[in-house]
């Protein structure tokens, strides 16, 4: 009996030690997040762009009862995975949902020599949309995805039934206020990132100092790539995709948007790219979404502004119930 007790205790100790080691094992993901699981099934669209064979990862939930499809465009520090709750909600109401990982992001190809632009990403997405025979989609973009959604809607205006912008970047022309920075500058910053720095940035800038497991899980893919085998490749591609945010404004063309446009704005948001390298003698305050939403809506002939007080840069993550109400209003506009 004593021998059995010793064996049992030894087994428990070994099990506990193994769990401790597993918990301490750092996250590690390759450039295309091969071992990072999305909640929704992922497929790949193979095509060629800039003389380069590429694959675009995407999830697609088919519509029912002849409902339209909503294209969800992710932000700079995210991928299609953070749209899961939004996608399931939309699909439960009959909408089709298409969630692409843009080239350079998520599970899609990350070509080091690609000339990134909102126009080329929009064109890539349009090829995917056409391959799936999706007609007259509703386009919803968040953060950097809002700039892409705007460019997509400007390029394919006759085919977009509605545009929804969720705390989009690009509601101001950044180079009016900040110094231009070469891609090498952003590459150096990317190489200096650590998981702790990523969490500290998002906690401060996205969630008003609050933090929980949901927020942290959305940083896991970044932490894994920082600690992964393709860190330098991912850092370089991430650096290249910063350039288009600064050099390819969309706000100057908002008056040309012809479809109904809804702006869903968390008014606590203060996201202001380039804030730390403003031009000399510029006292303009970047990222005042409580003002930017109103100004942007006034430029668009068919627009509505839906403001969410005391919510920051990610309304669909921070307070999904309030976001759902805003989304319903946007879909019915």
HELIX and SHEET records of a PDB file:
HELIX    1   1 UNK A    2  UNK A   24  1                                  23    
HELIX    2   2 UNK A   80  UNK A   83  5                                   4    
HELIX    3   3 UNK A   84  UNK A   92  1                                   9    
HELIX    4   4 UNK A  118  UNK A  131  1                                  14    
HELIX    5   5 UNK A  144  UNK A  155  1                                  12    
HELIX    6   6 UNK A  157  UNK A  159  5                                   3    
HELIX    7   7 UNK A  174  UNK A  176  5                                   3    
HELIX    8   8 UNK A  183  UNK A  191  1                                   9    
HELIX    9   9 UNK A  195  UNK A  205  1                                  11    
HELIX   10  10 UNK A  213  UNK A  217  1                                   5    
HELIX   11  11 UNK A  220  UNK A  226  1                                   7    
HELIX   12  12 UNK A  231  UNK A  247  1                                  17    
HELIX   13  13 UNK A  251  UNK A  256  5                                   6    
HELIX   14  14 UNK A  275  UNK A  277  5                                   3    
HELIX   15  15 UNK A  289  UNK A  299  1                                  11    
HELIX   16  16 UNK A  315  UNK A  318  1                                   4    
HELIX   17  17 UNK A  320  UNK A  331  1                                  12    
SHEET    1   A 8 UNK A  43  UNK A  49  0                                        
SHEET    2   A 8 UNK A  52  UNK A  61 -1                                        
SHEET    3   A 8 UNK A  96  UNK A 100 -1                                        
SHEET    4   A 8 UNK A  69  UNK A  73  1                                        
SHEET    5   A 8 UNK A 137  UNK A 143  1                                        
SHEET    6   A 8 UNK A 160  UNK A 168  1                                        
SHEET    7   A 8 UNK A 260  UNK A 266  1                                        
SHEET    8   A 8 UNK A 303  UNK A 308  1                                        
END                                                                             
